[in-house]
Amino acid sequence: MADDSPPSQRILLVTGLSGAGKSTALQVLEDLGWETIDNFPIRLLGGLVAGSDANTRLAIGFDSRTRGFVPQEIIALCKQFEARDDIELTTLFIDCTSAELERRYNETRRPHPMARGRTALDGIKSERELLDPLRRWSDTVIDTSDYAANQLQQVVRERFAENAEPGMSVTVSSFGFARGMPPLADLMFDMRFLDNPHWIEGLREQTGLDEAVGTHISADPAFDPAFEKITDLLLEVMPRYAAQGRSYLNIAFGCTGGRHRSVYSAERAAEVLREAGFSPTVIHRNLGSRPADPLERR
């Protein structure tokens, strides 16, 4: 029998720490076809929902600067919406470490909205304490501490695109250990046992996307047997992750600087996964980083 019930109104509430990336997330959602509103007064939320077309996907941004911002009252109001059959409510919280937020504010020389004449770190700590109930209550938390803007954009696209394919979303990334560990890796492979192209004349300024670098890495006697074992493991466990209902799987390849061995390995692994029927997204976190001898110790 056909389902004659009216479609549910999709509402996505987007909040988080100032400077963590809420505006970037809302911009991506707008590109994906969501109707977006930022810093909307919370007391007017009920009227906005009542006046919206059920076929419209509505993304509403709010944070500590929003008029009438009281986390517990917001949670209570949203619980009322969740109890309704005609509303599908999701909450996204954009998080970031205090140290990284402090660096961003110091770099841009913008005052933190809750600093009020104090240091940026004081404002960050006050806001984190204020937002803690919302963070614990949110359906999805994205930590942007180690993300460039394009990486946050990719994550938002994967999770909230209307035509996102069902099943497990797979991301294959490369990174440099010398520039920090990735925060969200489920499976991580250290490729520093391979010969480092950084020390080869003519290859230093190139990357793992260049043919000459790939030829050098694949010629290392250790590459083929190790890479075959890695991809065999991935093809063995990935269907099992999917069978467990896993929505996202992040596979990371690391080397020292994140420009040569990890990039080549991630690209090769993505090829293998595509041939096996997966559709991985590939992200190279440190591809644009400047080559630096002090970092390339191994």
Secondary structure, DSSP 8 states (H G I E B T S, - for coil): ----S---EEEEEEEE-TTSSHHHHHHHHHHTT-EEEES--GGGHHHHHHTS-TT--EEEE--TTSTT--HHHHHHHHHHHHT-TTEEEEEEEEE--HHHHHHHHHHHT---TTTTTS-HHHHHHHHHHHHHHHHHH-SEEEE-TT--HHHHHHHHHHHH-TT--SS-EEEEEEEEGGG---SS-SEEEE-TTS--GGGSTTTTTS-TTSHHHHHHHHTSTTHHHHHHHHHHHHHHHHHHHHHTT--EEEEEEEESSSSSHHHHHHHHHHHHHHHTT---EEEETTTTS---TTT---
